[in-house]
Amino acid sequence: MDTYGTSPATPSPSSLDTLKANLTAWRDVTLSADSPDDRTAVRPERPHHGGSMPTLAIIGAGPNLGLATAARFGAEGFDVGLVARNRDRLQNMQDTLAKEGITARTAATDITRPQAAAAALTELAERLGPIDVLLYSPLPSLDWIKPVTRTTSEDVRLSLGLSVLGAIDSVQAVLPAMRERGRGTLLFTTGGAAVAPSAARASSAVSYAAEVAYARLLHEELSPEGIRVAHTAIVGALGPGLQHEPATVAELLWRQHAEGRDFQTVCAS
């Protein structure tokens, strides 16, 4: 499948309970690593950017993978910037994270508009500090996903605008500061069409192929500079109780940032 699954406008009670449980588990793991003989120890804050905390920015933030990833990085002391089109959904996620002690700021915009993603990221950097980790994870509209014989140039144009042009705008907004500091992480997630193109989902197959090519070129160019680039293909539905649990993929994304694993990971089962 080429879908991450559907996202409700508001996190469901069950997903909120899961989020809280995951936050507790993640923080316990961190505490155990910092102080193996005292699991009640308080994890010290790690100064960054002259005293502020590191920042994760998520383009295409939603209440499944976006919220889970924000919580996972937040458990490690990150502040979080959330970018998506739906202002109410962003506010709900910000409120959810605030209840768990995670600082989050939002920017509502349509990233298919030229430079909209860059403007949102610039705004978030002004409010939170330079972006250390960028997660580019927008979902395509189902209206664009059609069999190849029915796919129009407009479908592909819109899909490329989301998956490729928006990604380029986003990277260009955060990359100069990363290169100046000599560190940073660029994370890309896509559906399964990136690795197993289907004639039934032509526009996604075309646009994801271009997005992954762009990400791979960034990986080759930026790795020597200490900037990590990784792509994750999610094959199948993502959501609580579905084929891929958001927290599981969020953990993978954290490991890609923290450990610098291989460029491409396929989540297929």
Long-range contacts (C-beta under 8 A, 24 or more apart in sequence): 1-191, 1-192, 1-235, 1-236, 1-237, 2-145, 2-191, 2-192, 2-193, 2-198, 2-201, 2-204, 2-205, 3-191, 3-236, 3-237, 4-64, 4-65, 4-139, 4-189, 4-191, 4-234, 4-237, 4-238, 4-239, 4-244, 5-64, 5-237, 5-238, 5-239, 5-242, 5-244, 6-239, 7-62, 7-63, 7-64, 7-139, 7-239, 8-63, 9-63, 9-86, 9-88, 9-89, 9-92, 10-63, 10-89, 10-92, 11-63, 11-67, 11-92, 11-93, 11-96, 12-240, 14-240, 15-63, 15-64, 15-67, 15-240, 15-246, 16-96, 18-240, 18-247, 19-67, 19-68, 19-71, 19-96, 19-100, 19-247, 20-100, 22-68, 22-71, 22-72, 22-247, 22-250, 23-71, 23-74, 23-75, 23-100, 26-71, 26-72, 26-75, 26-76, 27-75, 30-75, 30-76, 43-77, 45-77, 46-77, 48-129, 48-132, 49-129, 49-130, 52-79, 52-128, 52-129, 53-77, 53-78, 53-79, 53-103, 53-129, 54-78, 54-79, 54-129, 54-132, 54-133, 55-79, 55-80, 55-81, 55-124, 55-125, 55-128, 55-129, 55-130, 55-131, 55-132, 55-133, 56-80, 56-81, 56-131, 56-132, 56-133, 56-134, 56-135, 57-81, 57-82, 57-83, 57-121, 57-124, 57-125, 57-131, 57-133, 57-134, 57-135, 57-174, 58-82, 58-83, 58-135, 58-137, 59-83, 59-111, 59-117, 59-120, 59-121, 59-134, 59-135, 59-136, 59-137, 59-138, 59-166, 59-170, 60-84, 60-111, 60-136, 60-137, 60-138, 60-139, 61-90, 61-93, 61-137, 62-89, 62-139, 63-89, 63-92, 63-93, 64-238, 64-239, 64-240, 64-246, 65-137, 65-189, 65-238, 65-246, 65-249, 65-250, 66-93, 66-135, 66-137, 67-93, 67-96, 67-97, 67-246, 68-246, 68-247, 68-249, 68-250, 69-135, 69-137, 69-246, 69-249, 69-250, 69-253, 69-254, 70-97, 70-102, 70-104, 71-97, 71-100, 71-102, 71-250, 72-247, 72-250, 72-251, 72-253, 72-254, 73-133, 73-254, 73-257, 74-100, 74-101, 74-102, 74-103, 74-104, 75-102, 76-254, 76-258, 78-102, 78-132, 78-133, 79-103, 79-104, 79-105, 79-128, 79-129, 80-104, 80-105, 80-128, 81-105, 81-106, 81-107, 81-121, 81-124, 81-125, 81-127, 81-128, 81-131, 82-106, 82-107, 83-107, 83-108, 83-109, 83-111, 83-117, 83-120, 83-121, 83-124, 84-108, 85-109, 85-110, 85-111, 103-128, 111-138, 111-162, 111-166, 111-169, 111-170, 112-158, 112-161, 112-162, 112-165, 112-166, 114-165, 114-169, 115-169, 116-166, 116-169, 117-166, 117-169, 117-170, 117-173, 118-169, 118-170, 118-172, 118-173, 121-170, 121-173, 121-174, 122-173, 125-173, 125-174, 125-177, 130-174, 130-177, 130-178, 130-181, 131-173, 131-174, 131-177, 131-178, 131-184, 132-178, 132-183, 132-184, 132-185, 133-184, 133-185, 133-186, 133-187, 133-257, 134-170, 134-171, 134-174, 134-184, 134-185, 134-186, 134-187, 135-187, 135-188, 135-189, 135-253, 136-166, 136-167, 136-170, 136-171, 136-186, 136-187, 136-188, 136-189, 137-187, 137-188, 137-189, 138-162, 138-163, 138-166, 140-191, 140-203, 140-204, 140-207, 144-203, 144-204, 145-201, 145-202, 145-203, 145-204, 146-201, 146-202, 146-203, 147-199, 147-200, 147-202, 148-199, 148-200, 148-202, 151-202, 151-203, 155-202, 155-203, 156-202, 156-203, 156-206, 156-207, 158-203, 159-203, 159-204, 159-206, 159-207, 160-206, 160-207, 160-210, 162-207, 163-190, 163-204, 163-207, 163-208, 163-210, 163-211, 164-207, 164-210, 164-211, 164-214, 167-211, 167-214, 167-215, 168-214, 171-218, 175-222, 175-227, 178-227, 179-222, 179-225, 179-227, 182-225, 182-226, 182-227, 183-226, 183-227, 184-226, 184-227, 184-228, 185-227, 185-228, 185-229, 185-230, 185-256, 185-257, 186-215, 186-218, 186-222, 186-227, 186-228, 186-229, 186-230, 187-229, 187-230, 187-231, 187-232, 187-253, 187-256, 187-257, 188-212, 188-215, 188-229, 188-230, 188-231, 188-232, 189-231, 189-232, 189-233, 189-234, 189-249, 189-253, 190-231, 190-232, 190-233, 190-234, 191-233, 191-234, 191-235, 192-233, 192-234, 192-235, 192-236, 192-266, 192-268, 194-231, 194-233, 195-233, 195-235, 195-264, 195-266, 196-235, 212-264, 215-263, 216-263, 216-264, 219-263, 228-256, 228-257, 228-260, 229-263, 230-256, 230-257, 230-261, 230-262, 230-263, 230-264, 230-265, 231-263, 231-264, 231-265, 232-256, 232-264, 232-265, 232-266, 232-267, 233-264, 233-265, 233-266, 233-267, 234-267, 235-266, 235-267, 235-268, 236-267, 236-268, 236-269, 243-269
